[in-house]
Amino acid sequence: MNKMDKILVLGSRGMVGSAILRLLRLEGFSNVINPHREELNLLRQADVESYFEKNKPDYVFLAAAKVGGIMANNTYRADFIFENLQIQQNVFNAAFKMKTPNLLFLGSSCIYPKNAPQPLKEEYLLTSSLEQTNEPYALAKIAGLKTAESFRRQYGLHWISVMPTNLYGINDNYDLNNSHVIPGLIARLHLAIKNNDSKFLIWGTGKPRREFLYVDDMARACLHIMNQGKEVPDFLNVGSGEDIEIGELAKMIALKMGFKGDLVFDTSKPDGTMRKLLDVSKIKALGWKPEISLDMGLDIAIKAYLSKK
């Protein structure tokens, strides 16, 4: 990537997109465009085609998506599959028409089968059934991955997909009902402390193990991959390579935030997949590794959240 290449970041108001945008600017890339929804509605095919025709980007980071936690995925199943497919297809179509040479598609680790061996290797994709609670979202992401892969193989385009693990950090979604694990715990613990609650309810048994990666490390991975040659695999896992029980994670966050009450597990809520750890040997072989530990990342995330309260 050259400093003057035109780089299009889609989804720049989201957590991953904003982290990619921050890193590009920090690295001195001066020809970056990042339209917001008011400027470009990715659900409208004609608008997306017109934008690509006008701007002709050299690189595209497709971080735009409809995302949410386990409850949101299970509740709004039609919205998650339809809107994500629509966004992806519109962008792929416009990028192909404009012969955009370089594109990076942000997938999700939920693409892997529910009962696949751990840690999850890239070759486990489509080997058995998905986790039902987020199947529509996962299917949309699989379709995006396979679309990018197919265009790459047929037309020789440098289109690559990355499968991030659970991400957290600045610009995360802290909605009390529809957020992911870490921001959801931070927001609800803050409310519990504010209300002087003696108990804090955690969804599920607390036994599932999850891997987490600070979003700035994800952004560094994206730029690192796009700077590699065409020998990079069609898609790559991106994660820390370490996991933790949700119950232990909740204890860490509660301790950092100063919650003095008891942690209670609501076993009526779904756990989802019991373990989800990515095999990140392929991206590490390309020279990337995470720089921010979970302990450090949680401190940054909590401080950023509290600074807005």
C-alpha positions in Angstrom: 0.0 0.0 0.0 1.4 3.4 -1.0 0.6 6.5 1.0 -1.2 8.2 -1.9 -3.4 5.2 -2.8 -7.1 5.9 -2.6 -8.4 3.8 0.3 -12.1 3.4 1.0 -13.1 2.4 4.5 -16.7 1.2 4.8 -18.2 1.1 8.2 -15.9 3.7 9.7 -18.3 4.6 12.5 -18.2 1.1 13.8 -15.6 -0.3 16.1 -13.4 -2.1 13.5 -13.8 0.5 10.7 -13.0 3.4 13.0 -9.9 1.5 14.3 -8.7 0.9 10.7 -9.3 4.6 9.9 -7.3 5.7 13.0 -4.4 3.5 12.0 -4.4 4.6 8.4 -4.2 8.2 9.5 -1.5 7.4 12.0 0.5 5.7 9.4 0.3 8.8 7.1 -2.2 7.6 4.5 -3.7 10.9 3.2 -6.1 9.7 0.5 -8.6 8.0 2.6 -12.4 8.2 2.1 -14.9 7.0 4.7 -18.5 7.8 3.8 -21.1 7.7 6.5 -24.6 6.3 6.1 -26.0 9.7 5.3 -23.6 10.0 2.4 -23.7 6.4 1.2 -26.4 3.9 2.0 -24.9 0.5 1.4 -28.3 -1.2 1.2 -29.0 0.7 -2.1 -27.2 -0.9 -5.0 -27.4 2.1 -7.4 -26.0 4.4 -4.7 -23.0 2.0 -4.1 -22.3 1.7 -7.8 -22.4 5.4 -8.3 -20.1 6.0 -5.4 -17.5 3.5 -6.7 -17.7 5.0 -10.2 -17.1 8.5 -8.9 -14.3 7.6 -6.4 -12.5 4.6 -8.0 -10.7 3.3 -4.8 -7.5 1.3 -5.0 -8.2 -0.4 -1.7 -11.5 -1.2 0.0 -11.9 -2.3 3.7 -15.4 -3.7 4.0 -16.0 -3.4 7.7 -19.7 -2.4 7.4 -22.2 -4.9 8.7 -25.2 -5.4 10.9 -23.8 -6.8 14.1 -25.0 -7.7 17.6 -24.6 -10.0 20.5 -26.1 -13.5 21.0 -29.6 -12.3 21.9 -29.8 -9.8 19.0 -28.6 -12.5 16.5 -31.2 -15.0 17.8 -34.0 -12.4 17.9 -33.5 -10.5 14.6 -32.6 -13.4 12.4 -34.1 -12.1 9.2 -32.6 -8.6 9.6 -29.1 -10.1 10.2 -29.0 -12.3 7.1 -30.8 -10.0 4.7 -29.0 -6.8 5.5 -25.5 -8.3 5.6 -26.0 -10.1 2.3 -27.4 -6.9 0.7 -24.4 -4.8 1.9 -21.8 -7.4 0.8 -23.3 -8.1 -2.6 -23.7 -4.4 -3.4 -20.1 -3.7 -2.5 -18.7 -6.7 -4.3 -20.7 -5.9 -7.4 -19.6 -2.3 -7.5 -16.0 -3.1 -6.8 -15.9 -5.7 -9.6 -17.5 -3.3 -12.1 -14.8 -0.7 -11.2 -12.1 -3.4 -11.3 -11.1 -2.5 -7.8 -7.8 -4.5 -7.3 -7.6 -4.8 -3.6 -10.4 -5.6 -1.1 -10.5 -6.9 2.4 -13.7 -8.4 3.7 -14.4 -8.6 7.5 -16.0 -11.9 8.4 -16.6 -13.4 11.8 -15.4 -16.5 13.7 -19.0 -17.6 14.0 -18.7 -19.0 10.4 -17.2 -22.2 11.9 -19.3 -25.3 12.8 -20.6 -25.5 16.3 -18.8 -28.7 17.2 -15.6 -28.2 15.2 -12.4 -29.2 16.9 -10.6 -26.6 18.9 -8.7 -24.4 18.1 -10.6 -23.6 14.9 -8.5 -24.0 11.7 -9.5 -22.3 8.5 -10.1 -25.6 6.8 -12.9 -26.5 9.2 -15.2 -24.2 7.4 -18.4 -25.9 6.1 -17.5 -29.3 7.7 -20.7 -29.5 9.9 -23.6 -27.6 11.3 -23.5 -24.0 12.6 -24.5 -22.7 16.0 -28.3 -22.1 15.7 -28.4 -18.9 17.7 -26.4 -16.9 15.1 -26.8 -19.1 12.0 -28.3 -16.4 9.8 -25.5 -14.0 10.5 -22.9 -16.7 10.0 -24.4 -17.8 6.7 -24.2 -14.2 5.4 -20.6 -14.0 6.4 -19.8 -17.3 4.8 -21.4 -16.1 1.6 -19.3 -13.0 1.7 -16.1 -15.0 2.2 -16.9 -17.3 -0.6 -17.8 -14.5 -2.9 -14.5 -12.7 -2.3 -12.7 -16.1 -2.7 -14.5 -16.8 -6.0 -13.7 -13.4 -7.5 -10.1 -13.8 -6.5 -9.7 -17.2 -8.0 -11.6 -16.4 -11.3 -10.3 -12.9 -11.9 -7.0 -12.8 -10.0 -8.1 -9.9 -7.8 -6.4 -9.3 -4.5 -9.6 -9.8 -2.5 -9.0 -11.4 0.9 -11.2 -12.2 3.9 -10.3 -12.1 7.6 -12.2 -13.9 10.4 -11.8 -12.0 13.6 -12.4 -13.4 17.0 -14.5 -11.5 19.6 -13.4 -7.9 19.3 -13.7 -5.1 21.9 -12.4 -1.6 22.4 -13.0 2.1 21.5 -16.4 2.7 19.7 -17.8 -0.6 20.8 -21.6 -1.0 21.2 -22.6 -0.8 24.8 -26.3 -1.4 24.4 -27.6 -3.1 27.5 -29.5 -5.8 25.5 -27.8 -6.1 22.1 -24.1 -5.7 22.7 -21.3 -8.3 22.7 -19.9 -9.9 25.8 -17.3 -7.4 27.0 -19.1 -4.1 26.3 -22.3 -5.7 27.7 -20.6 -6.6 30.9 -19.0 -3.2 31.3 -22.2 -1.3 30.7 -24.4 -3.5 32.9 -21.8 -3.5 35.7 -21.6 0.3 35.6 -25.4 0.4 36.0 -25.2 -2.2 38.9 -22.6 -0.1 40.7 -24.6 3.1 40.1 -27.7 1.4 41.6 -25.8 -0.1 44.5 -27.0 -3.6 43.5 -25.9 -6.5 45.7 -26.1 -9.0 42.8 -25.1 -8.9 39.2 -26.8 -11.3 36.7 -24.7 -12.9 34.0 -26.4 -14.5 31.0 -25.8 -18.3 30.7 -23.7 -20.6 32.9 -20.5 -18.7 32.6 -18.7 -21.8 31.5 -18.3 -21.1 27.7 -14.8 -20.1 26.8 -14.2 -17.2 24.5 -11.2 -15.5 22.8 -10.9 -11.7 22.7 -8.8 -9.3 20.7 -8.5 -5.6 21.2 -9.7 -3.8 18.1 -6.5 -1.8 17.4 -4.7 -5.2 17.1 -7.4 -6.2 14.5 -6.7 -3.0 12.6 -3.0 -3.7 12.5 -3.8 -7.2 11.2 -5.9 -5.8 8.4 -3.2 -3.4 7.2 -0.6 -6.1 7.6 -2.5 -8.5 5.4 -3.2 -6.0 2.7 0.5 -5.2 2.5 1.3 -8.9 1.8 1.6 -10.2 -1.8 -0.9 -12.4 -3.6 0.4 -15.5 -1.9 -1.7 -14.8 1.2 -4.5 -17.5 1.7 -8.0 -16.7 0.6 -9.0 -16.1 4.2 -7.3 -15.9 7.5 -8.2 -16.2 11.2 -7.3 -13.2 13.4 -7.2 -13.6 17.1 -5.1 -13.7 20.3 -4.8 -17.5 20.4 -5.9 -17.5 24.0 -9.4 -18.0 25.6 -11.1 -17.5 29.0 -14.3 -18.6 30.6 -17.0 -16.0 30.5 -17.4 -16.3 34.3 -13.7 -15.5 34.8 -14.0 -12.6 32.4 -16.9 -11.2 34.4 -14.9 -11.5 37.6 -12.0 -9.6 36.0 -14.2 -6.7 34.8 -16.1 -6.6 38.1 -12.8 -6.3 40.0 -11.5 -3.6 37.7 -14.7 -1.6 38.0 -15.0 -2.0 41.7 -18.3 -4.0 41.9 -18.6 -5.4 45.4 -21.7 -7.6 45.0 -22.2 -11.3 44.0 -22.1 -12.6 40.5 -25.1 -14.7 39.7 -25.5 -16.8 36.5 -28.9 -16.9 34.7 -28.9 -20.4 33.2 -32.2 -19.7 31.4 -30.2 -17.6 28.8 -28.4 -19.5 26.0 -24.7 -20.1 26.2 -24.1 -20.5 22.5 -21.0 -22.5 21.5 -19.2 -23.8 24.5 -15.8 -22.9 23.2 -14.5 -20.9 20.3 -10.8 -20.4 19.9 -9.1 -19.6 16.6 -6.0 -21.2 15.3 -4.0 -18.1 14.3 -0.9 -19.9 13.1 -1.3 -18.8 9.5 -1.4 -15.0 10.2 1.4 -15.3 12.7 3.5 -17.0 10.0 3.0 -13.8 8.0 4.7 -11.8 10.8 1.7 -10.4 12.7 0.9 -10.9 16.4 -1.3 -9.1 18.9 0.3 -6.3 21.0 -2.4 -5.6 23.6 -3.1 -8.1 26.3 -6.7 -8.8 27.6 -5.7 -7.2 31.0 -4.4 -4.0 29.3 -7.3 -3.9 26.7 -10.0 -4.1 29.4 -8.4 -1.2 31.3 -8.5 0.9 28.1 -12.0 -0.1 27.2 -13.4 0.5 30.7 -11.7 3.9 30.9 -13.0 4.9 27.5 -16.6 3.9 28.5 -16.5 5.7 31.8 -15.1 8.8 30.3 -18.4 9.3 28.4 -20.6 8.8 31.5 
